[in-house]
């Protein structure tokens, strides 16, 4: 279980998070939806251990991120723009970052992770500089799978994706969920949030204002709720 317990974050006189609480179960895809400045990225950065909350706890399997840094190895992060080495191929990037995480895979094993991330095989040995954003994301997902991450944190992952890439990304996320990988996603993309996530939390000024289950709400209804909220 990934869990936020009454997270508060203050930057000088600015309140970034206020009593933020939610949980993400294994295999669940949970979206934080909100405008820029709502606190989504701050929340992600706390779970990554990049920020220490003013108060409250960020927990994974009941262990605090702040007091037990070893549990961060169970988390992978996919930012809006995946930073990889353009002069290396997808396969070489996966090999490099897997080794950094302490794993040593052969080429066949690396290829299997790229296949699971739905990267087309003809691109495995092409340089990353030739990849689209969607293809880079797939390598990022393969890296997360190769390091055996139980949770993947994503910040605006659908920004800039064309419709085909968005559908592929949604399908990949659903496959991750089916395999027990939990996903915490920060986004302002209402349509993709409804299409990808099981639950959606709407944030405003650092506070979680609403939580909706996507099986009970349409994109139109969510948009109307979101507009009323902000």
Secondary structure, DSSP 8 states (H G I E B T S, - for coil): -EEEEEEEEEETTEEEEEEEEEEE-TT-EEEEE--TTSSHHHHHHHHTTSS--SEEEEEETTEETTT-GGGGGGEEEE-SS----TTSBHHHHHHHHHHHTT----HHHHHHHHHHTT--GGGTTSBGGG--HHHHHHHHHHHHHHTT-SEEEEESTTTT--HHHHHHHHHHHHHHHHTT-EEEEEE--HHHHHHH-SEEEEEETTEEEEEEEGGG--HHHHHHHHHHH-
